[in-house]
């Protein structure tokens, strides 16, 4: 049985984003194991986690709060992706960049939808 959040395109895309971030950070230098790599992974995991938690709430106001947290985590991750490029750990053509952009558009759409309810 599929849970409601698993049907959301924003959740599906952000789950793919998590996978992409894990794949990318696995290639970072060993000295980044507990630095940028872990911060990126935590931010990425936070995005679909908060979508799921918010969809499990009973009130739209609570759901909006969790969507806002997801959007904040996405902004954090996008900054960290830019840092990874700046440090030479990633290329801006890596899949995570497109997935992050797409997740952002979907989260904005969800937020707008629930803001009017």
N, C-alpha and C positions, 0 to 999 in steps of 0.2 A: 504494500500500500504506500503510495507516494504521499509525502507530507506536503502541505501547501507551499512552503518556501522552495521546495525542490522543483516546483513548476515555474518559478519565476526566472525569467531570462537573466536578470541581474545576478541572481544567486549562481546560476549555471556558469555565466561568464566569469564571475569572481572566483569560482572554484577552479576554473581553468587558469585564471591568473595566479592562484596559489601554486599550482603545479609548475607554471612557467617560472615563477620566482624561485622556487626550490631548485629547479633545473639550472637556472642562471647562477644562483649563489653557490651551488655545488662546485662551480668552476672558479670561484674566487680564490685568491691566495690563502694559504693556511692561516696566516696571521689575522685574517678577517673572520675566522670561524666564530669568534665571540663579539665581533664588532658590527660592522655594517650588515653583514650577512644575516645575523640573528635579528637585527632591527627590521630588516626588510621582510623576513619571514613572519615575524609577529604582526607587522602592519598588514601584510597580505592575508593572513589567517583571520584577522579581525574583521575584514570586510564581509565575507559570506557568513561568518559567525554572528555578526550583529544583524544581518538581514534575517537570518533564521530566528534569532531570539526575538526580534521585533515582530515577526509574523506570528509568533506564538503568544503575543500579548492580546489582551481583550479590547484595548482602546486605541483608536487611531492616533491620539496624542502620544502614547507610549511608542507606537510603531514609528512615528515620525522622529522621535528622539533616537531610536536605534538606527534609523536610516541616516540621520545626521552624524552619528558616530561612525558609521560605515564610510560616509563621505569624507570625514576627517581622516580616517585611516588611509583612505585612498590618496588624499592629498599628501599625507606623510610618505606613502610609498612612492608616489610620483617624484617627490623631491629626492628620495633615496635612490631612485633609478637614475636621476640626473647626476647625482653624486657619483654613482658607479661609472657612468660614462666619463665624467670629468677625471676620475682616477684611472681610467683605462681598463676597468674591469668588465665593461659591457659596451655594446654598440647600440646606437639608438634605433637600429632596425630590428632588434630582438623582439620576439613575440610579446613579451610582457608589456612593452610600450603601447602596442595596439590594443591589447586586452584591457589595460588600465584606462585607456581613452574610452573604449566601448563601455566598460563598467561604469565609468563616470556619467556617460550620457544616460544609461539605463537607470542609475540611481537618481539622477536629476528628474527623470520622467516619473519614477515611482514617488519621489518626494512631492512633486507637483500634483500627482493624482491624489495622494492621501491628504494633501493640504486642503483640498476642496471638499473633503468628506466631513 
